[in-house]
Amino acid sequence: MSSCRVCNSKILPFMSFGRMPIANGFLPPGSIDLEEYFFELAPAFCDVCGMFQIVEQPNPEIMFHDHYAFHSSTSQFMIKHFKAFSDFVISDYFSGKNSPFVVELGSNDGIMLSNFKQAGIDHLGIEPSENVADIARAKGINTISKFFDEALADNIVTQYGKADAVLSANVMCHIPNIHSVAKGVRRLLKSDGVLIFEDPYLGDVIDKVSYDQIYDEHVFLFSATSVRRAFGDHGLELIDVFPQATHGGSMRYVLAPVRSRQVSKRVSFQIDKEMAQGLHLPKTYQKFRKDCETSRSNLLKTIEDLLAQGKRIVGYGATSKSTTITNYCGIGPQHIEYISDTTPIKKGTYSPGMHIPIRAHESFSENLPEYALLFAWNHAQEIMEKELSFKENGGKWIIYVPRVEVIV
């Protein structure tokens, strides 16, 4: 039994995905025979505060470092999404402000802050992984490589002043000490400032059985209910919510100092919706466990049936999520030849845990397989529009969200 990271209540995992490696820990050539780090990936739900969390999380330094293998700007869809996110902040929260200042937590390679830079808005990125922070700096984006906490918030206020907005995208769910972040944000924000962040949404994960959203970096899966509770303890009030299509279903949360802004009706609507979905009930998570087991069985059967027919199968997209899928389902190089990926740093590496070769996209396009297992399913539309030659040559996609099926 462990303690909830938000309210300290006792929690028990409702399932285990088994021994799991670092999701983004792609192995360079010559290292697959070395001892690899593993931990037990076991999620739990706190029925006191409503927070979904993994019980054990590796130390941040193991996950985020100067060889971090994820660059946001490799996706055209995400470039457009973050441009729209930036426009939303500027139009809805910076209108009429003189010299606004924006801070982003987990700014990666500057994909979002580049829009504020182009608009001439003062900005600061906080990115703990030095290699991707360097890419942002090369673009002229003001970036520091540290983990955000109360002490860093105080240093930022001293050096730059308070912020009109603190932003985060697919990062807040990575941070186990949510209380320190909330306190730091509260110190950093102006009295009329806003915290806006978006992350994969618990309701979508449960509904779509997208269990690959559960991995080492995602210590939390948020809902409007849990966000309101966790940040409300530190004087930040949930004032608005906006569902997003990114990552197969995300939610954008807007928070502000208590009673500084009007609360949208969308907040109560979303919380009522969560109650109707049963996100507060233990039986919901027991059903989710069974749904995960069914998905695993169906995916393995589909792959093994195709292999028995002599079909070639490759993976598409060496994502963090693919680590959960391959290790939980036991999918290895005996099932798929390799995983195709466009991220330069991943070329020539091996997947965490299962050691499937990662090859450049050219391997896929120059020798098209008969089937492709789509690990990057959340970018399905963008990918399928790009891979028309695969379809024209009779290629078929294997997908597993929201259900396992083969599609043309």
GUSEFI-746821 format. One record per residue (C-alpha): x, y, z. Coordinates in nm, 4 decimals. Example, Ala and Ser with C-alpha at 12.3 -4.5 7.8 and 13.67 -1.06 7.14 Angstrom:
BEGIN
[[1.2300,-0.4500,0.7800]]
[[1.3670,-0.1060,0.7140]]
***
This chain:
BEGIN
[[0.0000,0.0000,0.0000]]
[[0.1216,0.3500,-0.0885]]
[[0.0120,0.7070,-0.0215]]
[[-0.1630,0.9374,-0.2675]]
[[0.0699,1.2117,-0.3914]]
[[-0.2067,1.4704,-0.3555]]
[[-0.3993,1.3990,-0.0340]]
[[-0.1763,1.1373,0.1338]]
[[-0.4619,0.8859,0.1598]]
[[-0.3722,0.5185,0.1358]]
[[-0.4024,0.3799,-0.2168]]
[[-0.3667,0.0365,-0.3760]]
[[-0.2925,-0.0358,-0.7444]]
[[-0.5905,-0.1828,-0.9262]]
[[-0.3662,-0.3595,-1.1809]]
[[-0.0065,-0.3986,-1.2934]]
[[0.1398,-0.3702,-1.6415]]
[[0.4414,-0.5655,-1.5161]]
[[0.8103,-0.4798,-1.5293]]
[[0.8568,-0.1770,-1.7512]]
[[1.1678,0.0049,-1.8805]]
[[1.2049,0.3808,-1.9256]]
[[0.9555,0.4662,-2.1996]]
[[1.1899,0.6989,-2.3862]]
[[1.4985,0.4953,-2.2994]]
[[1.5880,0.3908,-2.6528]]
[[1.9112,0.1915,-2.6457]]
[[2.2116,0.2815,-2.8622]]
[[2.3893,0.0062,-3.0585]]
[[2.6092,-0.2109,-2.8406]]
[[2.4149,-0.1450,-2.5223]]
[[2.1336,-0.3998,-2.5431]]
[[2.3415,-0.6573,-2.3549]]
[[2.3943,-0.4178,-2.0636]]
[[2.1682,-0.4229,-1.7608]]
[[1.8560,-0.2162,-1.8282]]
[[1.6549,-0.0280,-1.5661]]
[[1.3061,-0.1651,-1.4955]]
[[1.0295,-0.0739,-1.2520]]
[[0.6778,-0.1992,-1.1882]]
[[0.4179,0.0024,-1.3766]]
[[0.1128,-0.0142,-1.1516]]
[[-0.1665,0.2482,-1.1605]]
[[-0.3916,0.3382,-0.8687]]
[[-0.6956,0.5599,-0.8208]]
[[-0.7474,0.7661,-0.5059]]
[[-1.1162,0.7650,-0.4212]]
[[-1.0620,1.0491,-0.1702]]
[[-0.9272,1.3209,-0.4037]]
[[-0.9982,1.1571,-0.7404]]
[[-0.6373,1.1454,-0.8641]]
[[-0.5260,0.8677,-1.1020]]
[[-0.1548,0.7994,-1.0567]]
[[0.1139,0.5381,-1.0934]]
[[0.2407,0.4032,-0.7633]]
[[0.6103,0.3904,-0.8533]]
[[0.7855,0.6457,-1.0699]]
[[1.1572,0.6457,-1.1578]]
[[1.3683,0.9439,-1.0518]]
[[1.3260,1.2411,-1.2892]]
[[1.6964,1.2388,-1.3767]]
[[1.6549,0.8879,-1.5236]]
[[1.3731,1.0035,-1.7533]]
[[1.4778,1.3600,-1.8464]]
[[1.8414,1.4193,-1.9370]]
[[2.0751,1.5428,-2.2092]]
[[1.9874,1.2489,-2.4390]]
[[1.6099,1.2878,-2.4167]]
[[1.4667,1.1389,-2.7360]]
[[1.1513,1.3412,-2.7954]]
[[1.1364,1.6547,-3.0090]]
[[0.7901,1.8094,-3.0427]]
[[0.8653,1.9919,-3.3668]]
[[0.8925,1.6679,-3.5673]]
[[0.5099,1.6685,-3.5950]]
[[0.3417,1.9159,-3.8304]]
[[0.0147,1.8547,-3.6469]]
[[0.1708,1.9615,-3.3167]]
[[0.3278,2.2690,-3.4752]]
[[-0.0195,2.3801,-3.5851]]
[[-0.1703,2.2869,-3.2489]]
[[0.0786,2.4932,-3.0505]]
[[0.0329,2.7877,-3.2847]]
[[-0.3407,2.7724,-3.2081]]
[[-0.2657,2.7343,-2.8349]]
[[-0.0444,3.0440,-2.8451]]
[[-0.3049,3.2440,-3.0368]]
[[-0.5645,3.1429,-2.7763]]
[[-0.3491,3.2732,-2.4918]]
[[-0.2615,3.5971,-2.6677]]
[[-0.6170,3.6804,-2.7759]]
[[-0.8019,3.5687,-2.4612]]
[[-0.5585,3.6599,-2.1837]]
[[-0.3044,3.9123,-2.3144]]
[[-0.5474,4.1536,-2.4815]]
[[-0.4930,4.5038,-2.3493]]
[[-0.1842,4.4088,-2.1476]]
[[0.1348,4.6066,-2.1792]]
[[0.4476,4.3919,-2.2148]]
[[0.3032,4.0574,-2.1020]]
[[0.5426,3.7898,-1.9801]]
[[0.4842,3.4172,-2.0388]]
[[0.6628,3.1199,-1.8808]]
[[0.6353,2.7644,-2.0141]]
[[0.7119,2.4585,-1.8032]]
[[0.8665,2.1784,-2.0075]]
[[0.9161,2.3904,-2.3180]]
[[1.0964,2.1135,-2.5127]]
[[1.2486,2.2441,-2.8372]]
[[1.0560,2.5720,-2.8248]]
[[0.7659,2.4609,-3.0412]]
[[0.5153,2.6777,-2.8508]]
[[0.7311,2.9656,-2.7279]]
[[0.8523,3.0331,-3.0827]]
[[0.5059,3.1771,-3.1494]]
[[0.5373,3.4203,-2.8585]]
[[0.8878,3.5148,-2.9708]]
[[0.7569,3.5923,-3.3191]]
[[0.4836,3.8077,-3.1617]]
[[0.7496,4.0028,-2.9689]]
[[0.6264,3.8789,-2.6299]]
[[0.8685,3.8332,-2.3401]]
[[0.9038,3.4652,-2.2625]]
[[1.0988,3.2085,-2.0663]]
[[1.1144,2.8337,-2.1209]]
[[1.1911,2.5849,-1.8436]]
[[1.3264,2.2644,-1.9982]]
[[1.5229,2.0164,-1.7841]]
[[1.6553,1.8118,-2.0796]]
[[1.9663,1.9969,-2.1945]]
[[1.9742,1.8586,-2.5488]]
[[1.6283,1.9818,-2.6463]]
[[1.6795,2.3069,-2.4526]]
[[1.9828,2.3710,-2.6723]]
[[1.7643,2.3375,-2.9823]]
[[1.5287,2.6021,-2.8419]]
[[1.8175,2.8351,-2.7581]]
[[1.9483,2.7991,-3.1129]]
[[1.6111,2.9402,-3.2257]]
[[1.6628,3.2432,-3.0029]]
[[1.4152,3.1274,-2.7379]]
[[1.5069,3.2205,-2.3818]]
[[1.5400,2.8831,-2.2053]]
[[1.6866,2.7520,-1.8812]]
[[1.7545,2.3860,-1.8033]]
[[1.6175,2.3135,-1.4589]]
[[1.3282,2.1370,-1.2902]]
[[1.0554,2.3781,-1.1839]]
[[0.9821,2.4207,-0.8130]]
[[0.9173,2.6933,-0.5553]]
[[1.2819,2.7990,-0.5352]]
[[1.3108,2.8383,-0.9117]]
[[0.9835,3.0361,-0.9163]]
[[1.1304,3.2800,-0.6656]]
[[1.4473,3.3140,-0.8759]]
[[1.2412,3.3854,-1.1883]]
[[1.0395,3.6536,-1.0077]]
[[1.3624,3.8167,-0.8865]]
[[1.5231,3.8145,-1.2308]]
[[1.2269,3.8653,-1.4644]]
[[0.9278,3.9718,-1.2548]]
[[0.5921,3.7966,-1.2228]]
[[0.4228,3.6225,-1.5133]]
[[0.0942,3.6986,-1.6847]]
[[0.0650,3.3328,-1.7859]]
[[0.2330,3.0073,-1.6972]]
[[0.1810,2.7444,-1.9659]]
[[0.2440,2.3740,-1.9909]]
[[0.1584,2.1083,-2.2480]]
[[0.1938,1.7363,-2.1846]]
[[0.4254,1.8102,-1.8937]]
[[0.2250,1.8710,-1.5755]]
[[0.1300,1.5029,-1.5663]]
[[0.5040,1.4211,-1.5505]]
[[0.5683,1.5983,-1.2190]]
[[0.5201,1.3892,-0.9019]]
[[0.5514,1.6797,-0.6575]]
[[0.2428,1.8595,-0.7803]]
[[0.2216,2.0601,-0.4578]]
[[0.5616,2.2207,-0.5123]]
[[0.4654,2.3098,-0.8694]]
[[0.1329,2.4604,-0.7591]]
[[0.3040,2.6663,-0.4898]]
[[0.5684,2.7801,-0.7365]]
[[0.3106,2.8798,-0.9975]]
[[0.1124,3.0722,-0.7368]]
[[0.4235,3.2701,-0.6414]]
[[0.5137,3.3297,-1.0048]]
[[0.1729,3.4509,-1.1271]]
[[0.0495,3.8070,-1.1148]]
[[-0.2742,3.8609,-0.9234]]
[[-0.4659,3.8478,-1.2544]]
[[-0.2422,3.5867,-1.4156]]
[[-0.3444,3.2424,-1.5397]]
[[-0.2045,2.8910,-1.5377]]
[[-0.3019,2.7049,-1.8554]]
[[-0.1969,2.3483,-1.9097]]
[[-0.3131,2.0507,-2.1121]]
[[-0.2470,1.6812,-2.0684]]
[[-0.3930,1.3458,-2.1734]]
[[-0.7419,1.3240,-2.0229]]
[[-0.8374,1.0429,-1.7878]]
[[-1.1913,1.0186,-1.9246]]
[[-1.0624,0.9547,-2.2777]]
[[-0.8088,0.6957,-2.1615]]
[[-1.0824,0.5017,-1.9806]]
[[-1.3313,0.5358,-2.2660]]
[[-1.0876,0.4418,-2.5453]]
[[-0.8820,0.1895,-2.3444]]
[[-0.5753,0.3865,-2.4522]]
[[-0.3651,0.2350,-2.1768]]
[[-0.0450,0.3240,-2.3588]]
[[-0.0892,0.6708,-2.2072]]
[[0.0257,0.5072,-1.8848]]
[[0.4052,0.5000,-1.8626]]
[[0.6879,0.6265,-1.6432]]
[[0.6643,0.9954,-1.7371]]
[[0.2876,1.0090,-1.6825]]
[[0.2755,0.9919,-1.3052]]
[[-0.0773,1.1395,-1.3210]]
[[-0.3747,1.1194,-1.5547]]
[[-0.5834,1.4260,-1.4761]]
[[-0.9550,1.4953,-1.4733]]
[[-1.1315,1.8238,-1.4040]]
[[-1.2254,1.6848,-1.0630]]
[[-0.8684,1.5982,-0.9615]]
[[-0.7195,1.9203,-1.1029]]
[[-0.9691,2.1330,-0.9112]]
[[-0.8793,1.9531,-0.5887]]
[[-0.5000,1.9420,-0.6315]]
[[-0.4526,2.3074,-0.7286]]
[[-0.7362,2.4406,-0.5144]]
[[-0.5313,2.3535,-0.2069]]
[[-0.2851,2.6227,-0.3170]]
[[-0.5154,2.9111,-0.3998]]
[[-0.5580,2.8323,-0.7684]]
[[-0.9127,2.7936,-0.8947]]
[[-1.0178,2.5934,-1.1999]]
[[-1.2008,2.8501,-1.4127]]
[[-1.2311,2.6800,-1.7526]]
[[-1.1790,2.3555,-1.9435]]
[[-1.1409,2.2861,-2.3149]]
[[-1.1322,1.9309,-2.4590]]
[[-0.8516,1.8776,-2.7119]]
[[-0.7937,1.6202,-2.9851]]
[[-0.4198,1.5949,-2.9192]]
[[-0.2687,1.2685,-2.7930]]
[[-0.5893,1.0850,-2.8620]]
[[-0.7857,1.2960,-2.6164]]
[[-0.6545,1.5714,-2.3906]]
[[-0.7990,1.8451,-2.1727]]
[[-0.6845,2.2056,-2.1449]]
[[-0.7276,2.3460,-1.7944]]
[[-0.7304,2.7171,-1.7110]]
[[-0.6661,2.8159,-1.3494]]
[[-0.6347,3.1525,-1.1790]]
[[-0.5894,3.2877,-0.8259]]
[[-0.9099,3.2255,-0.6301]]
[[-1.1888,3.4755,-0.7052]]
[[-0.9735,3.6690,-0.9541]]
[[-1.1785,3.5577,-1.2560]]
[[-1.5244,3.4231,-1.3288]]
[[-1.5638,3.0456,-1.3396]]
[[-1.7027,2.9134,-1.6689]]
[[-2.0079,2.6886,-1.6705]]
[[-1.7936,2.4429,-1.8641]]
[[-1.6218,2.3443,-1.5384]]
[[-1.9344,2.2196,-1.3630]]
[[-2.0538,2.0597,-1.6876]]
[[-1.7284,1.8641,-1.7199]]
[[-1.7326,1.7517,-1.3571]]
[[-2.0935,1.6346,-1.3934]]
[[-1.9880,1.4448,-1.7048]]
[[-1.7076,1.2752,-1.5114]]
[[-1.9519,1.1672,-1.2425]]
[[-2.1831,1.0232,-1.5081]]
[[-1.8887,0.8337,-1.6602]]
[[-1.8114,0.6896,-1.3176]]
[[-1.4577,0.8252,-1.2917]]
[[-1.5055,0.8373,-0.9134]]
[[-1.6011,0.4695,-0.8810]]
[[-1.3572,0.1794,-0.8164]]
[[-1.5604,-0.0495,-1.0446]]
[[-1.4724,0.1745,-1.3397]]
[[-1.1044,0.0883,-1.2961]]
[[-1.1699,-0.2818,-1.2488]]
[[-1.3512,-0.2779,-1.5832]]
[[-1.0615,-0.0824,-1.7350]]
[[-0.8199,-0.3543,-1.6181]]
[[-1.0282,-0.6216,-1.7917]]
[[-1.0533,-0.4071,-2.1057]]
[[-0.6714,-0.3732,-2.1115]]
[[-0.6322,-0.7509,-2.0833]]
[[-0.8794,-0.8060,-2.3667]]
[[-0.7016,-0.5525,-2.5873]]
[[-0.3670,-0.7221,-2.5213]]
[[-0.5054,-1.0651,-2.6124]]
[[-0.6705,-0.9384,-2.9305]]
[[-0.3602,-0.7523,-3.0473]]
[[-0.1309,-1.0500,-2.9966]]
[[-0.3751,-1.2839,-3.1717]]
[[-0.4029,-1.0468,-3.4691]]
[[-0.0245,-1.0251,-3.5053]]
[[0.0327,-1.3984,-3.4625]]
[[-0.2402,-1.4842,-3.7150]]
[[-0.0782,-1.2567,-3.9748]]
[[0.2669,-1.4001,-3.9074]]
[[0.1267,-1.7512,-3.9515]]
[[0.0147,-1.6388,-4.2977]]
[[0.3706,-1.5273,-4.3746]]
[[0.2937,-1.1551,-4.3677]]
[[0.5531,-0.8842,-4.3017]]
[[0.4752,-0.6509,-4.0112]]
[[0.6669,-0.3404,-3.9032]]
[[0.5959,-0.0847,-3.6362]]
[[0.5277,0.2803,-3.7164]]
[[0.6303,0.5466,-3.4645]]
[[0.8828,0.4727,-3.1881]]
[[0.6766,0.6574,-2.9296]]
[[0.6952,0.6501,-2.5514]]
[[0.3514,0.4893,-2.5631]]
[[0.4882,0.2046,-2.7750]]
[[0.7049,0.0977,-2.4814]]
[[0.3968,0.0211,-2.2726]]
[[0.2332,-0.1682,-2.5592]]
[[0.5327,-0.3811,-2.6572]]
[[0.6343,-0.4722,-2.3025]]
[[0.2828,-0.5338,-2.1675]]
[[0.1822,-0.7376,-2.4727]]
[[0.5185,-0.9129,-2.5131]]
[[0.5690,-0.7838,-2.8678]]
[[0.9302,-0.8200,-2.9759]]
[[1.1494,-0.8510,-3.2877]]
[[1.0010,-1.1955,-3.3451]]
[[0.6700,-1.0189,-3.4137]]
[[0.7685,-0.7010,-3.5975]]
[[1.0827,-0.6492,-3.8062]]
[[1.1555,-0.2968,-3.6850]]
[[0.9874,0.0298,-3.5885]]
[[1.0045,0.3184,-3.8351]]
[[1.0580,0.6657,-3.6898]]
[[1.1500,1.0119,-3.8159]]
[[1.3328,1.1329,-3.5013]]
[[1.7066,1.1477,-3.5890]]
[[1.8269,1.0641,-3.2368]]
[[1.6314,0.7349,-3.2407]]
[[1.7755,0.6071,-3.5700]]
[[1.9785,0.2901,-3.5184]]
[[1.8658,0.2412,-3.1584]]
[[1.6595,-0.0374,-3.0029]]
[[1.3257,-0.0128,-2.8270]]
[[1.3266,-0.0172,-2.4465]]
[[1.2784,-0.3592,-2.2930]]
[[1.1881,-0.5556,-2.6069]]
[[1.4890,-0.4410,-2.8155]]
[[1.3111,-0.4011,-3.1476]]
[[1.5371,-0.2208,-3.4014]]
[[1.4459,0.1430,-3.4736]]
[[1.5075,0.2456,-3.8325]]
[[1.4799,0.5686,-4.0268]]
[[1.1607,0.6286,-4.2212]]
[[1.3410,0.5520,-4.5464]]
[[1.3467,0.1829,-4.4492]]
[[0.9676,0.1900,-4.4494]]
[[0.9149,0.3851,-4.7714]]
[[1.1809,0.1993,-4.9737]]
[[1.0586,-0.1507,-4.8845]]
[[0.6919,-0.1230,-4.7969]]
[[0.5615,-0.3948,-4.5654]]
[[0.2236,-0.5611,-4.5917]]
[[0.1133,-0.4475,-4.2454]]
[[0.2157,-0.1609,-4.0170]]
[[0.1411,-0.1582,-3.6440]]
[[0.0547,0.2057,-3.5770]]
[[0.2085,0.2985,-3.2421]]
[[0.1648,0.6700,-3.3179]]
[[-0.2126,0.6213,-3.3412]]
[[-0.2822,0.9687,-3.2035]]
[[-0.1331,1.1083,-3.5285]]
[[-0.3224,0.8602,-3.7473]]
[[-0.4774,1.1144,-3.9829]]
[[-0.1516,1.2995,-4.0440]]
[[0.0383,0.9733,-4.0961]]
[[-0.2145,0.8074,-4.3249]]
[[-0.2352,1.1165,-4.5436]]
[[0.1442,1.1069,-4.5756]]
[[0.1678,0.7325,-4.6444]]
[[-0.0568,0.7113,-4.9506]]
[[0.1941,0.4918,-5.1356]]
[[0.1656,0.2353,-4.8554]]
[[-0.2097,0.2215,-4.9063]]
[[-0.1829,0.2191,-5.2863]]
[[0.0476,-0.0822,-5.2656]]
[[-0.2043,-0.2767,-5.0599]]
[[-0.0587,-0.1937,-4.7193]]
[[-0.2848,-0.2201,-4.4149]]
[[-0.2671,-0.0641,-4.0691]]
[[-0.3016,-0.2511,-3.7417]]
[[-0.4514,-0.0258,-3.4763]]
[[-0.5493,-0.0964,-3.1158]]
[[-0.7316,0.2190,-3.0006]]
[[-1.0212,0.2228,-2.9330]]
[[-1.0233,-0.1448,-3.0393]]
[[-0.7900,-0.3835,-3.2175]]
[[-0.8602,-0.3940,-3.5908]]
[[-0.6943,-0.3972,-3.9320]]
[[-0.7802,-0.1043,-4.1582]]
[[-0.6886,-0.0020,-4.5110]]
***
